[in-house]
Amino acid sequence: MPELVFFSGTMDCGKSTLALQIEHNRSARGLEGMIFTRNDRAGEGVLSSRLGLETKAVEATDDFDFYAYLVAHLSGGGRADYVLVDEAQFFTPDQIDQLARIVDDLRLDVFAFGITTDFRTKLFPGSRRLVEMADRVEVLQVEALCWCGARATHNGRTVDGVMVVEGEQVVVGDVNGQGGEVGYEVLCRRHHIRRMTAATARAAAISPDVLPIGQ
């Protein structure tokens, strides 16, 4: 039976790599997938992994209708044996409902990949709807690690190297952004609450005014 499957995890845990692996495995068996993404680090119309792998994808904005696009594609003689959706957290709840309809009406597997919560520890609307609607939710087993070595469970945002917990929910950046850029870092809950990134931990370790208590 076709399924809507949500693969979730923190940043840097291999979601896009898994998406590319699924695409490779299925295409090697002669299957043809339809691939969608939004706000990928490599630019518009690309699904990329931090390992350097990438493939072409359809860029889906807020007004994009997944179901209508697939119906038009198939009606025009196109082929689609399954659907891959990366950066699924950025899509609207209505778009997630469209993905569910593709599974139920068009009988296609849909594999969605995304992070669950933002830098404020709040659920993304798209991720929340996926948890509500998916046939299966798979938490990726490749664990990202906080700078302290503990399992990373939260996504932190930095601006000018300083961790922030306020601002727009969606600002494109990358893990370990440097300088004045918006950057992201995966952290354990303890250090996310304390707003302690790898950089601030290093600064605290060398400062004579900071005692290494409770860090």
Secondary structure as UniProt FT lines:
FT   STRAND          4..9
FT   TURN            11..12
FT   HELIX           15..28
FT   TURN            29..30
FT   STRAND          33..37
FT   TURN            41..42
FT   TURN            44..45
FT   STRAND          46..48
FT   TURN            50..51
FT   STRAND          54..56
FT   STRAND          58..59
FT   TURN            62..63
FT   HELIX           66..75
FT   TURN            76..77
FT   STRAND          82..85
FT   HELIX           88..90
FT   HELIX           93..106
FT   STRAND          109..115
FT   TURN            119..120
FT   HELIX           125..133
FT   STRAND          136..139
FT   TURN            147..148
FT   STRAND          154..159
FT   TURN            160..161
FT   STRAND          162..164
FT   STRAND          174..175
FT   TURN            179..180
FT   STRAND          182..187
FT   HELIX           189..193
FT   TURN            194..195
FT   HELIX           198..206
FT   TURN            208..209
//
